[in-house]
């Protein structure tokens, strides 16, 4: 149909500055949440706002192209999407790779999977499979935020195919299809609500701790993390936006009976904004160190956020409503047009500053991060995103070879990137941070088959039953103890600790050390267990059954943290001497009061310096009567 006709006019998608303003609200909410959860507990809902906007605009563009040309050119659509998204992403990946290779080589092995997930836009499924939950701490994860971009890119790949089918088979019935898509979004919300696992769930899903987990092909998956990160469970916002696009087309609305309803829509938008701000200010993701997820979020929270966003979209796209003008103010428009770059760059910079996820940042740290992120975002927008999106890639490529200096600079950049990639690929396997237990497969114990083995623990010198000289002091524990491993060893304690070890792993470790001879006559044993899930007296009995009769003093440490089971576990631990009078306690729960720990109230490895690790070690050394470090 020729341009200028009514249908062609109605199919046109005008520039909508109000949507850029809405993007600005979304990205700022996410950035505040990522910096410090306490400042905006529900700021992560900005991602859901992005999903709704994406579903709306992409569907609107596909409908418009079909009406203008009679077909949807899939190749051109995907090319435009790739030009818009891939260049900036790959530049980010390159910069992070260079940083890790040059300044943080310890993270090379544990981030390789994140790079692959980012390159192929499957970060969300990678994180689900390896158990890298959105709220997990104790890890340097500079690419964790790419999960949401993966969800959107998967939508961009699949939704055009669905739309081509719908537009061919249901021409003229788009409003009816739009209403059905809104119902699909409701259906997704109902499924998510039904699958949600309420109450305390395991922090590390494995054969021993699997509350709130599914076993899929022998791999344990945290259900709530899957619901948060999964492409299908998070499609509700995308479907809301897509369905609304079939019901609310800006050029058609302004020509219809809703033309004079701008003020009414402004009132609805005000209500939507108030609701959205309220949700961002109150809808926390999880509490108790991530062991208890917010049931209201998974039982309607995402859907309500999407509806609030639609109220804003309706007014922002109505030409006679004031909302579009207010949201489209110059500041919001600047932030909104650069929201993609801001989202890409802010999280890695946060991670570089604090080194671990879930560490609450200070105002000064956030200001420092913005002084880096804002210029990077602007450079990306002006010199990478915009030129490539507007088809100037060939000119950019030619400009790199105009002089010898430019050729040399280009070659240097390629060589630097190649060196970084080689460094990542060739790094020896090792495990650092909370992702480690998801990347280290549970293996069969060489001397027992009744539980997970710890044969790859730090400090292991053999995987055979060859007898070794007994150690005078041995410590066995979980990730908290592992955080102080270096100082424990320095203090003369042979330490066997691993994230997610649990009672079964501790029992096996005691058994392995006994069979190896590491635990022998007179060996004093320090045990800390109970951070990851509820423990029982029967599990303590199983651990004690593996302690040889001629061993020396056995010490159990209480645990400290915000997890739901900590208080109950400490009650079990404090009762151990009642059944085993020879056992003594090291009350870490009391000793750690007033000590600066990670935001989960548990781990030692956050913040600058090693003061907390040293303090933890010295608490143990003092109990054993050893010199402090």
C-alpha positions in Angstrom: 0.0 0.0 0.0 1.6 3.4 -1.0 2.7 5.8 1.6 0.3 8.5 2.5 -2.7 6.3 2.7 -4.7 5.9 5.9 -3.4 2.4 6.6 0.2 3.4 5.9 -0.2 6.3 8.3 -1.7 4.2 11.0 1.1 1.7 10.7 3.8 4.3 11.2 5.6 4.1 14.6 6.6 7.6 15.6 9.4 8.5 17.9 8.0 8.4 21.4 10.2 10.3 23.8 8.0 9.3 26.8 9.1 5.7 26.4 12.7 6.9 26.6 11.8 8.6 29.9 10.2 5.4 31.1 13.4 3.5 30.2 15.3 6.1 32.3 13.2 5.3 35.4 13.7 1.6 34.8 17.5 1.7 34.4 18.0 4.1 37.3 15.9 1.8 39.5 18.1 -1.2 38.5 21.3 0.7 39.0 20.3 1.9 42.5 19.3 -1.6 43.4 22.5 -3.1 42.2 24.5 -0.6 44.2 22.7 -1.1 47.5 19.6 -3.2 48.0 18.6 -1.2 51.1 18.2 2.0 49.0 15.6 0.6 46.7 14.6 -3.0 47.6 12.5 -3.5 44.4 14.7 -1.6 42.0 15.3 -4.8 40.1 11.7 -4.5 38.8 13.1 -2.0 36.3 14.0 -5.1 34.2 10.3 -6.0 34.0 9.6 -2.5 32.8 12.1 -3.0 30.1 10.5 -6.3 29.1 7.1 -4.6 28.7 8.5 -1.8 26.6 10.4 -4.2 24.4 7.3 -6.4 23.8 5.3 -3.3 23.0 7.7 -1.6 20.6 8.9 -4.7 18.8 5.4 -5.9 18.1 4.4 -2.4 17.0 7.3 -2.4 14.5 6.4 -5.8 13.1 2.8 -4.9 12.6 3.8 -1.6 11.0 6.2 -3.3 8.6 3.5 -5.9 7.6 1.0 -3.2 6.8 3.4 -1.0 4.9 5.0 -3.6 2.8 2.8 -6.6 3.0 5.4 -8.7 4.6 7.9 -8.9 7.5 11.5 -9.1 6.3 13.0 -11.3 9.0 16.5 -11.0 7.8 16.4 -7.2 7.9 14.7 -7.2 11.3 17.3 -9.5 12.9 20.1 -7.5 11.2 18.7 -4.3 12.8 18.5 -5.9 16.2 22.0 -7.3 15.9 23.4 -3.9 14.9 21.6 -2.3 17.9 22.7 -4.8 20.5 25.8 -6.9 19.6 28.5 -4.2 19.0 28.2 -2.6 22.4 27.9 -6.0 24.1 31.0 -7.4 22.5 33.0 -4.2 23.3 31.9 -4.7 26.9 33.0 -8.4 26.9 36.3 -7.4 25.4 36.9 -4.7 28.0 36.0 -7.1 30.9 38.2 -9.8 29.4 41.2 -7.5 29.2 40.6 -6.3 32.8 40.4 -9.9 34.2 43.5 -11.0 32.3 45.5 -8.0 33.4 44.3 -7.2 36.9 42.2 -10.1 38.3 43.5 -13.3 36.8 42.1 -15.4 39.7 38.7 -15.0 38.1 39.6 -16.2 34.7 38.4 -19.8 35.0 35.2 -19.0 36.9 34.1 -16.4 34.4 34.7 -18.4 31.2 31.2 -19.7 31.2 29.8 -16.2 31.7 31.6 -15.0 28.6 30.2 -17.9 26.5 26.7 -17.2 27.8 27.1 -13.6 27.0 28.4 -14.1 23.5 25.5 -16.5 22.5 22.8 -14.7 24.6 22.1 -17.7 26.8 23.4 -16.2 30.1 20.1 -16.8 31.9 20.1 -20.5 31.2 23.8 -20.8 32.0 23.2 -19.2 35.4 20.2 -21.5 36.0 22.2 -24.6 35.2 25.3 -23.8 37.2 23.2 -22.5 40.2 24.4 -18.9 39.9 21.3 -17.2 41.4 20.6 -13.6 40.8 21.0 -12.7 44.5 23.9 -15.0 45.3 27.1 -13.4 46.8 30.7 -14.5 47.4 31.7 -14.2 43.7 33.2 -11.9 41.2 30.5 -12.0 38.5 31.0 -9.0 36.2 28.6 -10.4 33.6 25.7 -11.6 35.8 23.4 -8.8 34.5 23.5 -10.2 31.0 20.7 -12.7 31.9 18.0 -10.1 31.1 19.6 -9.2 27.8 19.6 -12.9 27.0 15.8 -13.1 27.7 15.2 -10.2 25.4 17.4 -11.4 22.6 15.7 -14.8 22.7 12.4 -13.0 22.4 13.8 -11.0 19.4 14.7 -14.3 17.7 11.5 -16.2 18.3 8.7 -13.6 18.4 9.0 -12.3 14.8 8.5 -15.9 13.7 5.3 -16.1 15.8 4.2 -12.7 14.5 4.7 -13.7 10.9 2.3 -16.7 11.5 -0.2 -14.5 13.3 -0.2 -11.8 10.8 -0.7 -14.2 7.9 -3.4 -16.3 9.6 -5.3 -13.6 11.5 -5.2 -10.5 9.4 -7.8 -8.0 10.7 -8.2 -9.7 14.1 -5.2 -8.2 15.9 -7.3 -6.7 18.7 -8.7 -10.2 19.5 -5.2 -11.7 19.4 -3.9 -8.9 21.6 -6.5 -9.6 24.2 -5.5 -13.3 24.2 -1.9 -12.4 24.6 -2.8 -10.4 27.7 -4.5 -13.6 29.0 -1.3 -15.5 28.1 0.6 -13.1 30.4 -1.9 -13.8 33.2 -1.6 -17.6 32.6 2.2 -17.3 32.9 1.8 -15.4 36.2 -0.5 -18.2 37.5 2.0 -20.9 36.5 4.9 -19.0 38.2 2.7 -18.6 41.3 2.0 -22.4 41.3 5.7 -23.4 40.8 7.1 -20.9 43.4 8.7 -22.6 46.4 7.8 -20.8 49.6 9.7 -20.7 52.8 13.4 -21.4 53.3 15.2 -22.9 50.3 18.7 -24.3 50.0 21.4 -21.8 49.1 23.4 -24.4 47.3 21.3 -27.1 45.6 22.8 -30.6 45.8 21.9 -34.1 46.8 22.1 -33.1 50.5 20.5 -29.7 50.4 17.6 -29.6 47.9 14.8 -27.8 49.6 13.2 -25.7 46.8 15.2 -27.5 44.1 14.4 -29.8 41.3 16.6 -32.7 40.1 16.9 -32.5 36.3 19.1 -35.1 34.7 21.1 -35.5 37.9 21.6 -31.8 38.2 19.8 -29.8 41.0 18.2 -26.6 40.0 16.9 -23.9 42.3 13.2 -23.5 41.3 12.9 -19.9 42.4 16.1 -18.9 40.6 14.8 -20.6 37.5 11.5 -18.7 37.7 13.4 -15.4 38.1 15.8 -16.0 35.3 13.9 -18.3 32.9 12.9 -17.2 29.4 9.4 -18.7 29.7 8.6 -17.6 33.3 9.8 -14.0 32.5 7.8 -13.8 29.2 4.8 -12.4 31.0 6.0 -8.8 30.7 7.0 -9.3 27.0 3.5 -10.7 26.3 1.8 -7.9 28.1 3.7 -5.4 25.9 3.0 -7.4 22.7 -0.7 -7.8 23.4 -1.0 -4.1 24.3 0.7 -3.2 21.0 -2.2 -4.9 19.1 -4.7 -2.9 21.1 -3.0 0.4 21.4 -1.3 1.8 18.3 -0.4 5.5 18.7 -1.4 6.7 15.3 -4.7 4.8 15.4 -5.5 6.0 18.9 -5.1 9.6 18.0 -7.6 9.2 15.2 -10.2 7.3 17.2 -12.6 8.1 20.1 -9.8 8.0 22.6 -8.3 11.2 21.0 -9.8 13.4 23.7 -8.9 11.2 26.6 -5.5 12.6 27.2 -6.2 14.0 30.7 -7.9 10.7 31.8 -4.8 8.8 30.6 -2.6 11.2 32.5 -4.5 10.3 35.7 -4.1 6.6 35.0 -0.4 7.2 34.3 0.0 9.0 37.6 -1.6 6.0 39.3 0.7 3.7 37.4 3.8 5.7 38.4 2.8 5.8 42.1 2.2 2.0 42.0 5.6 1.4 40.2 7.5 3.6 42.7 5.7 1.8 45.6 6.7 -1.6 44.2 10.3 -0.5 43.6 10.4 0.8 47.2 8.9 -2.2 48.9 9.0 -5.4 46.8 12.2 -7.0 48.0 13.5 -10.0 46.1 14.6 -12.2 49.1 15.6 -12.0 52.7 17.4 -14.2 55.2 20.6 -14.2 53.0 18.6 -15.2 50.0 17.1 -18.3 51.6 13.6 -17.0 51.6 12.2 -15.4 48.4 9.4 -12.8 48.4 6.2 -14.8 47.7 4.3 -11.6 46.6 6.8 -11.1 43.8 6.2 -14.5 42.3 2.5 -14.5 43.1 1.5 -11.5 41.1 4.3 -9.0 41.7 5.7 -9.3 38.2 2.2 -9.0 36.6 1.2 -5.9 38.7 4.5 -4.3 37.7 3.7 -5.0 34.1 0.2 -3.5 34.4 1.6 -0.3 36.1 4.0 0.0 33.2 1.2 -0.4 30.6 -0.7 2.5 32.3 2.4 4.7 31.7 2.9 3.4 28.2 -0.7 4.2 27.3 -0.3 7.8 28.4 3.3 8.2 27.1 2.2 7.2 23.6 -0.9 9.4 23.5 0.0 12.6 21.7 -2.4 14.8 23.7 -1.5 13.5 27.1 1.0 15.4 29.2 2.7 12.3 30.5 4.7 11.9 27.3 6.1 15.4 27.5 6.9 15.1 31.2 8.7 11.7 30.8 10.3 12.9 27.6 12.1 15.8 29.3 15.7 16.3 28.2 17.4 14.6 31.2 15.1 11.5 31.1 15.4 11.4 27.3 19.2 11.5 27.5 19.3 8.7 30.1 16.7 6.7 28.2 18.4 6.8 24.9 21.6 5.6 26.6 19.9 3.1 28.9 21.3 0.1 27.1 24.9 1.3 27.6 24.2 2.3 31.2 22.8 -1.1 31.9 25.8 -2.8 30.2 28.5 -0.9 31.9 27.3 -0.1 35.4 27.3 -3.6 36.8 30.9 -4.6 35.7 32.1 -1.3 37.1 30.3 -2.0 40.4 31.9 -5.4 40.5 35.4 -4.1 39.8 35.0 -1.7 42.7 33.6 -4.1 45.3 35.0 -7.4 43.8 32.0 -9.4 44.9 28.2 -9.5 44.3 25.7 -8.4 47.0 28.2 -6.1 48.7 26.4 -2.9 49.6 28.1 0.1 48.1 28.6 3.4 49.7 27.5 6.7 48.2 31.1 7.6 47.5 31.6 4.3 45.6 28.5 4.9 43.5 29.7 8.3 42.6 33.1 6.9 41.6 31.3 4.2 39.5 29.2 6.8 37.7 32.3 8.9 36.9 33.5 5.9 35.0 30.2 4.5 33.7 28.7 7.7 32.3 31.7 8.6 30.0 32.0 5.0 28.9 28.2 5.0 28.1 28.5 8.2 26.1 31.5 7.0 24.1 29.7 3.7 23.4 26.5 5.6 22.3 28.3 8.1 20.0 31.1 6.0 18.5 29.9 2.4 18.6 26.1 2.1 18.9 24.9 5.0 16.8 27.4 4.7 13.9 26.8 0.9 13.5 23.1 1.2 14.0 22.9 3.8 11.2 25.0 1.8 8.7 28.3 3.6 9.1 30.3 0.5 9.9 32.2 0.5 6.6 33.3 4.1 7.1 34.4 3.2 10.6 36.4 0.3 9.3 38.1 2.4 6.6 39.0 5.1 9.1 41.1 2.5 11.0 43.4 2.1 8.0 43.9 5.7 6.9 47.4 6.1 8.4 50.2 4.0 9.7 49.5 5.1 13.3 45.8 4.1 13.0 46.8 0.7 11.6 49.3 0.2 14.4 46.7 1.2 17.0 44.2 -1.2 15.6 46.7 -4.0 15.5 47.6 -3.2 19.2 44.0 -3.4 20.2 43.5 -6.7 18.4 46.7 -8.1 20.0 45.7 -7.0 23.4 42.3 -8.6 23.0 43.8 -11.8 21.6 46.1 -12.0 24.6 43.2 -11.6 27.0 41.2 -14.2 25.3 44.1 -16.6 25.3 44.6 -15.9 29.0 41.0 -16.8 29.7 41.0 -19.9 27.6 44.3 -21.3 28.9 43.8 -20.6 32.6 44.2 -23.7 34.8 40.9 -24.8 36.3 40.3 -23.6 39.8 37.3 -22.5 41.8 36.8 -19.2 43.4 33.7 -17.6 44.9 30.2 -18.9 45.3 29.9 -20.2 41.8 32.6 -22.7 42.5 30.5 -25.5 43.9 28.2 -25.3 40.9 31.2 -25.7 38.5 32.9 -28.4 40.5 31.1 -31.7 39.9 30.3 -33.9 42.9 32.6 -36.9 42.6 32.5 -40.3 44.1 34.4 -40.5 47.4 37.5 -42.8 47.0 36.7 -44.6 50.2 32.9 -44.3 50.5 29.9 -44.0 48.2 27.4 -42.7 50.8 27.7 -39.0 50.0 29.5 -36.2 48.2 33.3 -36.4 48.2 35.6 -33.5 49.1 38.6 -34.9 47.3 39.3 -31.5 45.6 39.3 -29.4 48.7 42.1 -26.9 49.3 44.9 -28.6 51.3 44.3 -32.1 49.9 47.6 -33.8 49.0 46.3 -37.1 47.8 43.2 -39.0 46.7 44.4 -42.4 47.8 44.4 -44.2 51.1 48.2 -43.9 51.6 48.8 -43.1 55.3 50.2 -39.6 56.0 51.7 -38.3 59.2 48.9 -37.1 61.5 48.4 -33.3 61.9 48.2 -31.7 65.2 45.4 -29.4 64.2 42.8 -29.9 61.4 39.8 -27.7 60.5 36.9 -28.8 58.4 34.1 -26.5 57.3 32.2 -24.6 54.6 32.6 -21.4 52.7 33.0 -19.2 55.7 36.0 -21.1 56.9 37.3 -21.3 53.4 37.4 -17.6 53.2 40.0 -17.6 56.0 41.9 -20.6 54.5 45.3 -18.8 54.0 45.4 -17.5 57.5 44.2 -20.8 59.0 47.1 -22.5 57.3 49.5 -19.7 58.3 48.4 -20.3 61.9 49.3 -23.9 61.8 45.8 -25.5 61.1 45.5 -27.8 58.2 42.2 -26.6 56.7 39.8 -28.6 54.5 36.9 -26.3 53.6 34.6 -25.9 50.6 31.5 -23.9 49.8 28.3 -25.9 50.2 30.1 -28.9 51.9 27.3 -29.5 54.4 27.0 -32.2 57.1 27.4 -35.1 54.7 30.5 -33.5 53.1 31.9 -32.8 56.6 31.4 -36.4 57.6 33.1 -37.6 54.5 36.0 -35.2 55.0 36.5 -36.4 58.6 36.5 -40.0 57.3 38.9 -39.2 54.4 41.3 -37.4 56.7 41.1 -40.3 59.2 41.8 -42.9 56.5 44.6 -40.8 55.1 46.2 -40.5 58.6 45.8 -36.7 58.6 43.5 -37.1 61.5 45.2 -39.4 64.0 46.3 -39.8 67.6 46.0 -36.5 69.4 44.7 -34.5 66.4 42.5 -31.6 67.5 39.6 -31.1 65.1 37.7 -27.9 64.5 34.4 -28.3 62.6 32.0 -25.6 61.3 28.9 -26.7 59.6 25.3 -25.3 59.2 25.5 -22.3 56.9 23.7 -23.7 53.9 20.6 -25.4 55.3 19.0 -26.9 58.4 21.1 -29.5 60.2 20.0 -32.2 62.7 21.3 -34.1 65.7 21.4 -37.2 63.5 23.8 -35.5 61.1 26.0 -34.4 64.0 26.0 -38.0 65.3 27.1 -39.2 61.8 30.1 -36.8 61.9 31.1 -37.8 65.4 30.9 -41.5 64.4 33.8 -40.9 62.0 36.1 -39.2 64.6 38.7 -41.8 65.7 38.7 -42.7 69.4 42.3 -41.6 69.9 41.8 -38.2 68.4 42.4 -35.1 70.5 39.9 -32.4 71.4 37.0 -31.9 69.0 35.6 -28.4 68.6 32.3 -27.4 67.0 31.8 -23.8 65.9 28.4 -22.0 66.0 27.4 -20.3 62.8 26.4 -16.7 62.1 24.3 -15.1 59.4 20.8 -14.0 58.3 19.7 -17.3 56.8 16.4 -18.7 58.1 18.0 -21.8 59.7 20.9 -20.2 61.6 19.2 -19.9 64.9 17.9 -23.5 64.8 21.3 -24.8 63.8 23.0 -23.0 66.6 20.6 -24.6 69.0 21.6 -28.0 67.7 25.3 -27.1 67.9 25.1 -25.7 71.4 23.5 -28.9 72.5 26.3 -31.1 71.2 28.3 -31.2 74.6 25.2 -32.5 76.3 25.5 -35.7 74.3 29.3 -35.6 73.8 30.8 -34.1 76.9 34.3 -34.1 75.5 33.3 -31.8 72.7 34.0 -28.1 73.2 32.4 -25.1 71.4 33.8 -22.0 69.7 30.9 -19.6 69.8 31.5 -17.8 66.5 27.9 -16.5 66.6 28.7 -14.5 69.7 32.3 -13.6 68.8 31.3 -12.2 65.4 28.8 -9.7 66.9 30.0 -6.2 65.8 32.4 -7.6 63.2 32.0 -6.3 59.7 30.8 -9.3 57.6 29.3 -9.5 54.1 25.8 -8.3 53.6 24.5 -11.8 54.2 25.8 -11.5 57.8 27.8 -14.7 57.1 30.8 -14.5 54.8 34.2 -13.0 55.6 35.4 -12.0 52.2 33.7 -8.6 51.6 35.3 -5.2 52.0 38.8 -4.0 51.8 41.7 -5.9 53.4 41.7 -9.2 55.3 40.8 -7.9 58.8 37.7 -10.1 59.1 39.5 -13.2 57.9 42.3 -12.6 60.4 39.7 -12.0 63.2 37.9 -15.2 62.4 41.2 -17.2 62.4 42.3 -15.7 65.6 39.1 -16.6 67.3 39.9 -20.3 66.5 43.6 -19.9 67.4 42.8 -18.4 70.8 40.4 -21.3 71.5 43.2 -23.8 70.7 45.7 -21.9 72.7 47.8 -21.1 69.7 49.6 -17.8 68.8 47.4 -15.5 66.7 48.3 -14.3 63.2 
